[in-house]
Amino acid sequence: MYRHFFKRFFDFWIALIALLCLSPFLLIIIIWLHFANKGAGVFFTQERPGKDGKIFKVIKFKTMTDECDANGKLLPDEQRLTKVGKFVRSTSIDELPQLINVLKGDMALIGPRPLLVRYLPWYTEEERHRHDVRPGISGYAQSHGRNKVTWDEKLAMDVWYVNHVSLKTDLAIIFKTIKSVLLRESVEVAGVEALDVYRMKKQSTK
Protein backbone atom coordinates (compact mmCIF):
# COMPACT_ATOMS: atom_id res chain seq x y z
CA MET A 1 0.00 0.00 0.00
CA TYR A 2 2.78 2.44 0.90
CA ARG A 3 4.77 1.74 -2.27
CA HIS A 4 1.81 2.03 -4.63
CA PHE A 5 -0.17 4.89 -3.04
CA PHE A 6 1.04 6.54 0.15
CA LYS A 7 4.64 7.08 -1.03
CA ARG A 8 3.50 9.27 -3.93
CA PHE A 9 0.88 10.98 -1.71
CA PHE A 10 3.49 11.88 0.93
CA ASP A 11 6.05 12.92 -1.71
CA PHE A 12 3.66 15.39 -3.34
CA TRP A 13 2.52 17.10 -0.17
CA ILE A 14 5.94 17.19 1.50
CA ALA A 15 7.49 18.64 -1.68
CA LEU A 16 4.72 21.26 -1.97
CA ILE A 17 5.00 22.32 1.68
CA ALA A 18 8.80 22.38 1.45
CA LEU A 19 8.73 24.61 -1.63
CA LEU A 20 6.28 27.02 0.00
CA CYS A 21 8.32 27.20 3.23
CA LEU A 22 11.63 27.52 1.41
CA SER A 23 10.43 30.01 -1.21
CA PRO A 24 11.96 33.12 0.47
CA PHE A 25 15.31 31.31 0.82
CA LEU A 26 15.14 29.97 -2.75
CA LEU A 27 14.43 33.48 -4.04
CA ILE A 28 17.61 34.73 -2.36
CA ILE A 29 19.60 31.86 -3.94
CA ILE A 30 18.09 32.63 -7.36
CA ILE A 31 19.08 36.32 -7.14
CA TRP A 32 22.54 35.39 -5.82
CA LEU A 33 23.17 32.91 -8.66
CA HIS A 34 21.81 35.32 -11.27
CA PHE A 35 24.62 37.76 -10.58
CA ALA A 36 27.30 35.14 -9.81
CA ASN A 37 26.64 33.26 -13.07
CA LYS A 38 27.09 36.45 -15.12
CA GLY A 39 23.87 36.08 -17.08
CA ALA A 40 24.29 32.34 -17.74
CA GLY A 41 20.96 31.59 -16.07
CA VAL A 42 19.96 30.18 -12.71
CA PHE A 43 18.63 26.71 -13.56
CA PHE A 44 20.29 23.75 -15.24
CA THR A 45 18.29 20.91 -16.79
CA GLN A 46 19.51 17.57 -18.09
CA GLU A 47 17.76 14.52 -19.48
CA ARG A 48 17.76 11.51 -17.14
CA PRO A 49 15.90 8.17 -17.19
CA GLY A 50 13.10 7.90 -14.64
CA LYS A 51 10.56 5.24 -13.73
CA ASP A 52 10.42 2.48 -16.37
CA GLY A 53 13.29 4.23 -18.15
CA LYS A 54 11.10 7.15 -19.25
CA ILE A 55 13.26 10.19 -20.00
CA PHE A 56 12.59 13.42 -18.10
CA LYS A 57 14.50 16.64 -17.41
CA VAL A 58 16.02 16.88 -13.94
CA ILE A 59 16.20 20.44 -12.57
CA LYS A 60 19.14 21.82 -10.59
CA PHE A 61 20.51 25.22 -9.69
CA LYS A 62 23.22 26.21 -12.15
CA THR A 63 26.57 26.65 -10.43
CA MET A 64 28.83 27.61 -13.36
CA THR A 65 29.12 30.48 -15.81
CA ASP A 66 29.11 30.03 -19.60
CA GLU A 67 32.49 31.75 -20.06
CA CYS A 68 34.48 30.75 -23.15
CA ASP A 69 38.09 31.08 -24.30
CA ALA A 70 39.27 33.13 -27.29
CA ASN A 71 38.15 30.33 -29.65
CA GLY A 72 34.61 30.27 -28.29
CA LYS A 73 35.13 27.00 -26.42
CA LEU A 74 33.79 26.69 -22.89
CA LEU A 75 36.45 27.07 -20.22
CA PRO A 76 37.16 24.03 -17.97
CA ASP A 77 34.54 23.38 -15.28
CA GLU A 78 36.88 24.37 -12.44
CA GLN A 79 37.33 27.82 -14.00
CA ARG A 80 33.61 28.35 -14.55
CA LEU A 81 32.53 27.16 -11.10
CA THR A 82 31.83 30.27 -9.03
CA LYS A 83 32.40 30.74 -5.29
CA VAL A 84 28.64 30.87 -4.87
CA GLY A 85 28.37 27.71 -6.95
CA LYS A 86 30.86 25.88 -4.73
CA PHE A 87 28.82 26.77 -1.67
CA VAL A 88 25.54 25.76 -3.31
CA ARG A 89 27.02 22.41 -4.33
CA SER A 90 28.77 21.62 -1.04
CA THR A 91 25.54 22.21 0.89
CA SER A 92 23.42 20.27 -1.66
CA ILE A 93 21.27 23.37 -2.20
CA ASP A 94 21.66 22.78 -5.95
CA GLU A 95 19.38 19.74 -5.55
CA LEU A 96 16.43 21.68 -4.09
CA PRO A 97 14.80 22.56 -7.47
CA GLN A 98 14.21 18.82 -7.86
CA LEU A 99 11.28 19.31 -5.49
CA ILE A 100 9.57 20.59 -8.66
CA ASN A 101 10.37 17.25 -10.33
CA VAL A 102 8.73 15.54 -7.34
CA LEU A 103 5.58 17.64 -7.73
CA LYS A 104 5.43 16.76 -11.44
CA GLY A 105 5.74 13.05 -10.64
CA ASP A 106 9.11 12.62 -12.38
CA MET A 107 10.88 11.93 -9.10
CA ALA A 108 10.33 10.89 -5.49
CA LEU A 109 11.93 12.27 -2.34
CA ILE A 110 13.69 8.93 -1.85
CA GLY A 111 14.76 6.52 -4.58
CA PRO A 112 17.78 5.62 -6.73
CA ARG A 113 19.49 8.77 -8.00
CA PRO A 114 18.74 9.41 -11.71
CA LEU A 115 21.93 8.77 -13.69
CA LEU A 116 22.94 9.75 -17.21
CA VAL A 117 20.94 8.52 -20.20
CA ARG A 118 24.09 7.18 -21.84
CA TYR A 119 24.48 4.67 -19.00
CA LEU A 120 21.30 2.78 -19.94
CA PRO A 121 23.00 0.13 -22.16
CA TRP A 122 25.57 -0.62 -19.43
CA TYR A 123 23.26 -1.92 -16.70
CA THR A 124 22.98 -5.63 -16.01
CA GLU A 125 19.52 -7.20 -16.13
CA GLU A 126 19.36 -7.01 -12.33
CA GLU A 127 20.50 -3.38 -12.22
CA ARG A 128 17.76 -2.33 -14.65
CA HIS A 129 15.31 -2.87 -11.78
CA ARG A 130 16.53 0.45 -10.33
CA HIS A 131 14.05 1.97 -12.80
CA ASP A 132 11.09 0.05 -11.33
CA VAL A 133 10.53 3.02 -9.01
CA ARG A 134 10.77 6.79 -9.39
CA PRO A 135 14.31 8.14 -8.97
CA GLY A 136 14.89 10.15 -5.81
CA ILE A 137 16.46 13.39 -4.63
CA SER A 138 18.32 11.14 -2.20
CA GLY A 139 18.56 7.38 -1.92
CA TYR A 140 19.85 4.36 -0.07
CA ALA A 141 23.25 4.53 -1.80
CA GLN A 142 23.60 8.23 -0.90
CA SER A 143 22.90 7.61 2.77
CA HIS A 144 24.98 4.43 3.06
CA GLY A 145 27.78 5.04 0.58
CA ARG A 146 29.13 8.39 1.63
CA ASN A 147 32.66 7.03 1.42
CA LYS A 148 34.08 5.85 -1.88
CA VAL A 149 32.17 2.91 -3.37
CA THR A 150 32.45 1.10 -6.68
CA TRP A 151 29.78 1.39 -9.34
CA ASP A 152 28.89 -2.27 -8.74
CA GLU A 153 28.28 -1.56 -5.04
CA LYS A 154 26.30 1.60 -5.69
CA LEU A 155 23.99 -0.03 -8.25
CA ALA A 156 23.54 -3.06 -5.98
CA MET A 157 22.37 -0.69 -3.23
CA ASP A 158 19.90 0.91 -5.65
CA VAL A 159 18.39 -2.50 -6.43
CA TRP A 160 18.31 -3.36 -2.71
CA TYR A 161 16.21 -0.26 -2.12
CA VAL A 162 13.77 -1.17 -4.91
CA ASN A 163 13.23 -4.55 -3.23
CA HIS A 164 12.78 -3.03 0.24
CA VAL A 165 10.66 0.10 -0.30
CA SER A 166 8.84 0.97 2.92
CA LEU A 167 7.99 3.98 5.06
CA LYS A 168 10.51 2.82 7.65
CA THR A 169 13.28 2.59 5.04
CA ASP A 170 12.46 6.01 3.57
CA LEU A 171 12.43 7.70 6.98
CA ALA A 172 15.79 6.14 7.87
CA ILE A 173 17.27 7.39 4.58
CA ILE A 174 15.87 10.91 5.13
CA PHE A 175 17.45 11.18 8.58
CA LYS A 176 20.79 9.81 7.36
CA THR A 177 20.73 12.17 4.37
CA ILE A 178 20.11 15.20 6.61
CA LYS A 179 23.03 14.13 8.80
CA SER A 180 25.31 13.70 5.77
CA VAL A 181 24.34 17.12 4.37
CA LEU A 182 25.02 18.80 7.71
CA LEU A 183 28.43 17.12 7.85
CA ARG A 184 29.08 18.18 4.23
CA GLU A 185 29.77 14.61 3.16
CA SER A 186 29.40 13.64 -0.49
CA VAL A 187 28.88 10.50 -2.53
CA GLU A 188 31.95 9.42 -4.44
CA VAL A 189 32.39 6.49 -6.78
CA ALA A 190 35.84 4.94 -6.48
CA GLY A 191 38.03 6.09 -9.33
CA VAL A 192 35.64 8.99 -10.12
CA GLU A 193 35.02 7.64 -13.61
CA ALA A 194 31.84 7.30 -15.64
CA LEU A 195 29.88 4.05 -15.51
CA ASP A 196 30.37 3.31 -19.21
CA VAL A 197 34.15 3.80 -18.89
CA TYR A 198 34.17 1.61 -15.75
CA ARG A 199 32.26 -1.20 -17.46
CA MET A 200 34.36 -1.04 -20.65
CA LYS A 201 37.52 -1.38 -18.55
CA LYS A 202 36.05 -4.41 -16.77
CA GLN A 203 35.14 -6.01 -20.10
CA SER A 204 38.65 -5.45 -21.46
CA THR A 205 40.22 -7.28 -18.51
CA LYS A 206 38.09 -10.39 -18.93
C-alpha positions as a Markdown table, in Angstrom:
| # | Residue | x | y | z |
|---|---|---|---|---|
| 1 | Met | 0.0 | 0.0 | 0.0 |
| 2 | Tyr | 2.8 | 2.4 | 0.9 |
| 3 | Arg | 4.8 | 1.7 | -2.3 |
| 4 | His | 1.8 | 2.0 | -4.6 |
| 5 | Phe | -0.2 | 4.9 | -3.0 |
| 6 | Phe | 1.0 | 6.5 | 0.2 |
| 7 | Lys | 4.6 | 7.1 | -1.0 |
| 8 | Arg | 3.5 | 9.3 | -3.9 |
| 9 | Phe | 0.9 | 11.0 | -1.7 |
| 10 | Phe | 3.5 | 11.9 | 0.9 |
| 11 | Asp | 6.1 | 12.9 | -1.7 |
| 12 | Phe | 3.7 | 15.4 | -3.3 |
| 13 | Trp | 2.5 | 17.1 | -0.2 |
| 14 | Ile | 5.9 | 17.2 | 1.5 |
| 15 | Ala | 7.5 | 18.6 | -1.7 |
| 16 | Leu | 4.7 | 21.3 | -2.0 |
| 17 | Ile | 5.0 | 22.3 | 1.7 |
| 18 | Ala | 8.8 | 22.4 | 1.5 |
| 19 | Leu | 8.7 | 24.6 | -1.6 |
| 20 | Leu | 6.3 | 27.0 | 0.0 |
| 21 | Cys | 8.3 | 27.2 | 3.2 |
| 22 | Leu | 11.6 | 27.5 | 1.4 |
| 23 | Ser | 10.4 | 30.0 | -1.2 |
| 24 | Pro | 12.0 | 33.1 | 0.5 |
| 25 | Phe | 15.3 | 31.3 | 0.8 |
| 26 | Leu | 15.1 | 30.0 | -2.7 |
| 27 | Leu | 14.4 | 33.5 | -4.0 |
| 28 | Ile | 17.6 | 34.7 | -2.4 |
| 29 | Ile | 19.6 | 31.9 | -3.9 |
| 30 | Ile | 18.1 | 32.6 | -7.4 |
| 31 | Ile | 19.1 | 36.3 | -7.1 |
| 32 | Trp | 22.5 | 35.4 | -5.8 |
| 33 | Leu | 23.2 | 32.9 | -8.7 |
| 34 | His | 21.8 | 35.3 | -11.3 |
| 35 | Phe | 24.6 | 37.8 | -10.6 |
| 36 | Ala | 27.3 | 35.1 | -9.8 |
| 37 | Asn | 26.6 | 33.3 | -13.1 |
| 38 | Lys | 27.1 | 36.5 | -15.1 |
| 39 | Gly | 23.9 | 36.1 | -17.1 |
| 40 | Ala | 24.3 | 32.3 | -17.7 |
| 41 | Gly | 21.0 | 31.6 | -16.1 |
| 42 | Val | 20.0 | 30.2 | -12.7 |
| 43 | Phe | 18.6 | 26.7 | -13.6 |
| 44 | Phe | 20.3 | 23.7 | -15.2 |
| 45 | Thr | 18.3 | 20.9 | -16.8 |
| 46 | Gln | 19.5 | 17.6 | -18.1 |
| 47 | Glu | 17.8 | 14.5 | -19.5 |
| 48 | Arg | 17.8 | 11.5 | -17.1 |
| 49 | Pro | 15.9 | 8.2 | -17.2 |
| 50 | Gly | 13.1 | 7.9 | -14.6 |
| 51 | Lys | 10.6 | 5.2 | -13.7 |
| 52 | Asp | 10.4 | 2.5 | -16.4 |
| 53 | Gly | 13.3 | 4.2 | -18.1 |
| 54 | Lys | 11.1 | 7.2 | -19.2 |
| 55 | Ile | 13.3 | 10.2 | -20.0 |
| 56 | Phe | 12.6 | 13.4 | -18.1 |
| 57 | Lys | 14.5 | 16.6 | -17.4 |
| 58 | Val | 16.0 | 16.9 | -13.9 |
| 59 | Ile | 16.2 | 20.4 | -12.6 |
| 60 | Lys | 19.1 | 21.8 | -10.6 |
| 61 | Phe | 20.5 | 25.2 | -9.7 |
| 62 | Lys | 23.2 | 26.2 | -12.2 |
| 63 | Thr | 26.6 | 26.6 | -10.4 |
| 64 | Met | 28.8 | 27.6 | -13.4 |
| 65 | Thr | 29.1 | 30.5 | -15.8 |
| 66 | Asp | 29.1 | 30.0 | -19.6 |
| 67 | Glu | 32.5 | 31.7 | -20.1 |
| 68 | Cys | 34.5 | 30.7 | -23.1 |
| 69 | Asp | 38.1 | 31.1 | -24.3 |
| 70 | Ala | 39.3 | 33.1 | -27.3 |
| 71 | Asn | 38.2 | 30.3 | -29.6 |
| 72 | Gly | 34.6 | 30.3 | -28.3 |
| 73 | Lys | 35.1 | 27.0 | -26.4 |
| 74 | Leu | 33.8 | 26.7 | -22.9 |
| 75 | Leu | 36.5 | 27.1 | -20.2 |
| 76 | Pro | 37.2 | 24.0 | -18.0 |
| 77 | Asp | 34.5 | 23.4 | -15.3 |
| 78 | Glu | 36.9 | 24.4 | -12.4 |
| 79 | Gln | 37.3 | 27.8 | -14.0 |
| 80 | Arg | 33.6 | 28.4 | -14.5 |
| 81 | Leu | 32.5 | 27.2 | -11.1 |
| 82 | Thr | 31.8 | 30.3 | -9.0 |
| 83 | Lys | 32.4 | 30.7 | -5.3 |
| 84 | Val | 28.6 | 30.9 | -4.9 |
| 85 | Gly | 28.4 | 27.7 | -7.0 |
| 86 | Lys | 30.9 | 25.9 | -4.7 |
| 87 | Phe | 28.8 | 26.8 | -1.7 |
| 88 | Val | 25.5 | 25.8 | -3.3 |
| 89 | Arg | 27.0 | 22.4 | -4.3 |
| 90 | Ser | 28.8 | 21.6 | -1.0 |
| 91 | Thr | 25.5 | 22.2 | 0.9 |
| 92 | Ser | 23.4 | 20.3 | -1.7 |
| 93 | Ile | 21.3 | 23.4 | -2.2 |
| 94 | Asp | 21.7 | 22.8 | -5.9 |
| 95 | Glu | 19.4 | 19.7 | -5.6 |
| 96 | Leu | 16.4 | 21.7 | -4.1 |
| 97 | Pro | 14.8 | 22.6 | -7.5 |
| 98 | Gln | 14.2 | 18.8 | -7.9 |
| 99 | Leu | 11.3 | 19.3 | -5.5 |
| 100 | Ile | 9.6 | 20.6 | -8.7 |
| 101 | Asn | 10.4 | 17.2 | -10.3 |
| 102 | Val | 8.7 | 15.5 | -7.3 |
| 103 | Leu | 5.6 | 17.6 | -7.7 |
| 104 | Lys | 5.4 | 16.8 | -11.4 |
| 105 | Gly | 5.7 | 13.1 | -10.6 |
| 106 | Asp | 9.1 | 12.6 | -12.4 |
| 107 | Met | 10.9 | 11.9 | -9.1 |
| 108 | Ala | 10.3 | 10.9 | -5.5 |
| 109 | Leu | 11.9 | 12.3 | -2.3 |
| 110 | Ile | 13.7 | 8.9 | -1.9 |
| 111 | Gly | 14.8 | 6.5 | -4.6 |
| 112 | Pro | 17.8 | 5.6 | -6.7 |
| 113 | Arg | 19.5 | 8.8 | -8.0 |
| 114 | Pro | 18.7 | 9.4 | -11.7 |
| 115 | Leu | 21.9 | 8.8 | -13.7 |
| 116 | Leu | 22.9 | 9.7 | -17.2 |
| 117 | Val | 20.9 | 8.5 | -20.2 |
| 118 | Arg | 24.1 | 7.2 | -21.8 |
| 119 | Tyr | 24.5 | 4.7 | -19.0 |
| 120 | Leu | 21.3 | 2.8 | -19.9 |
| 121 | Pro | 23.0 | 0.1 | -22.2 |
| 122 | Trp | 25.6 | -0.6 | -19.4 |
| 123 | Tyr | 23.3 | -1.9 | -16.7 |
| 124 | Thr | 23.0 | -5.6 | -16.0 |
| 125 | Glu | 19.5 | -7.2 | -16.1 |
| 126 | Glu | 19.4 | -7.0 | -12.3 |
| 127 | Glu | 20.5 | -3.4 | -12.2 |
| 128 | Arg | 17.8 | -2.3 | -14.6 |
| 129 | His | 15.3 | -2.9 | -11.8 |
| 130 | Arg | 16.5 | 0.5 | -10.3 |
| 131 | His | 14.0 | 2.0 | -12.8 |
| 132 | Asp | 11.1 | 0.1 | -11.3 |
| 133 | Val | 10.5 | 3.0 | -9.0 |
| 134 | Arg | 10.8 | 6.8 | -9.4 |
| 135 | Pro | 14.3 | 8.1 | -9.0 |
| 136 | Gly | 14.9 | 10.1 | -5.8 |
| 137 | Ile | 16.5 | 13.4 | -4.6 |
| 138 | Ser | 18.3 | 11.1 | -2.2 |
| 139 | Gly | 18.6 | 7.4 | -1.9 |
| 140 | Tyr | 19.9 | 4.4 | -0.1 |
| 141 | Ala | 23.3 | 4.5 | -1.8 |
| 142 | Gln | 23.6 | 8.2 | -0.9 |
| 143 | Ser | 22.9 | 7.6 | 2.8 |
| 144 | His | 25.0 | 4.4 | 3.1 |
| 145 | Gly | 27.8 | 5.0 | 0.6 |
| 146 | Arg | 29.1 | 8.4 | 1.6 |
| 147 | Asn | 32.7 | 7.0 | 1.4 |
| 148 | Lys | 34.1 | 5.9 | -1.9 |
| 149 | Val | 32.2 | 2.9 | -3.4 |
| 150 | Thr | 32.5 | 1.1 | -6.7 |
| 151 | Trp | 29.8 | 1.4 | -9.3 |
| 152 | Asp | 28.9 | -2.3 | -8.7 |
| 153 | Glu | 28.3 | -1.6 | -5.0 |
| 154 | Lys | 26.3 | 1.6 | -5.7 |
| 155 | Leu | 24.0 | 0.0 | -8.2 |
| 156 | Ala | 23.5 | -3.1 | -6.0 |
| 157 | Met | 22.4 | -0.7 | -3.2 |
| 158 | Asp | 19.9 | 0.9 | -5.7 |
| 159 | Val | 18.4 | -2.5 | -6.4 |
| 160 | Trp | 18.3 | -3.4 | -2.7 |
| 161 | Tyr | 16.2 | -0.3 | -2.1 |
| 162 | Val | 13.8 | -1.2 | -4.9 |
| 163 | Asn | 13.2 | -4.6 | -3.2 |
| 164 | His | 12.8 | -3.0 | 0.2 |
| 165 | Val | 10.7 | 0.1 | -0.3 |
| 166 | Ser | 8.8 | 1.0 | 2.9 |
| 167 | Leu | 8.0 | 4.0 | 5.1 |
| 168 | Lys | 10.5 | 2.8 | 7.7 |
| 169 | Thr | 13.3 | 2.6 | 5.0 |
| 170 | Asp | 12.5 | 6.0 | 3.6 |
| 171 | Leu | 12.4 | 7.7 | 7.0 |
| 172 | Ala | 15.8 | 6.1 | 7.9 |
| 173 | Ile | 17.3 | 7.4 | 4.6 |
| 174 | Ile | 15.9 | 10.9 | 5.1 |
| 175 | Phe | 17.4 | 11.2 | 8.6 |
| 176 | Lys | 20.8 | 9.8 | 7.4 |
| 177 | Thr | 20.7 | 12.2 | 4.4 |
| 178 | Ile | 20.1 | 15.2 | 6.6 |
| 179 | Lys | 23.0 | 14.1 | 8.8 |
| 180 | Ser | 25.3 | 13.7 | 5.8 |
| 181 | Val | 24.3 | 17.1 | 4.4 |
| 182 | Leu | 25.0 | 18.8 | 7.7 |
| 183 | Leu | 28.4 | 17.1 | 7.8 |
| 184 | Arg | 29.1 | 18.2 | 4.2 |
| 185 | Glu | 29.8 | 14.6 | 3.2 |
| 186 | Ser | 29.4 | 13.6 | -0.5 |
| 187 | Val | 28.9 | 10.5 | -2.5 |
| 188 | Glu | 31.9 | 9.4 | -4.4 |
| 189 | Val | 32.4 | 6.5 | -6.8 |
| 190 | Ala | 35.8 | 4.9 | -6.5 |
| 191 | Gly | 38.0 | 6.1 | -9.3 |
| 192 | Val | 35.6 | 9.0 | -10.1 |
| 193 | Glu | 35.0 | 7.6 | -13.6 |
| 194 | Ala | 31.8 | 7.3 | -15.6 |
| 195 | Leu | 29.9 | 4.1 | -15.5 |
| 196 | Asp | 30.4 | 3.3 | -19.2 |
| 197 | Val | 34.1 | 3.8 | -18.9 |
| 198 | Tyr | 34.2 | 1.6 | -15.7 |
| 199 | Arg | 32.3 | -1.2 | -17.5 |
| 200 | Met | 34.4 | -1.0 | -20.6 |
| 201 | Lys | 37.5 | -1.4 | -18.5 |
| 202 | Lys | 36.0 | -4.4 | -16.8 |
| 203 | Gln | 35.1 | -6.0 | -20.1 |
| 204 | Ser | 38.6 | -5.5 | -21.5 |
| 205 | Thr | 40.2 | -7.3 | -18.5 |
| 206 | Lys | 38.1 | -10.4 | -18.9 |
